[in-house]
Amino acid sequence: MQWELSPNYHVAMINTFLSALRSAQKAGMEQLFPASYKATVEKMILATINFSFPDYTYPVFSDAKLVDKSSMLKSYVSWARTFPGNEVIQFYATDGKKGRAPAYLSHGLTTSGFYTFRNGWNTDATVMVLKASPREHFMPNPITELLSYG
């Protein structure tokens, strides 16, 4: 999770990191990036999936702004091109038509303090995201968002 713990900043960092990697690939210099770089970006995308709601939006914690499904779908499609073997990213990139949903329901991003509780990955799932960030963080605002469909 990006250090300011804003979902929008986190997504922006995914795109920035991937832009650097894709530029290196086009220049034939991908070998300059360690495998851990690509693995970190993949984890960043999975973190986004973990704190997202069924409509592809996510909580407006910290400086975040509300996103819409179409813009997030475009992001997932772009990210899936870099990670074609990740079935969870493929699931999100295809709006559930391909790939598979994560094998778990609840998940904790313990370093950032984002905890997600859900009763499913389908479009009518109920999802609660709790932000219990570290006290020393720049924008401490413990808050919970709940989104329910169905």
Buried (B, 14 or more C-beta within 10 A) or exposed (E): BBEBBBBBBBBEBBEEBBEEBBEBEEEEEBEEBEEEBBEEBBEBBBBBBBBBBBBBBBBBBBEBEEBEEEEBBEBBBBBBEBBEEBEBBBBBBBEBEEBEBBEEBEBBBEEBBBBBBBBBBEEEBBBBBBBBBEEEBEEBEEEEBEBEEE
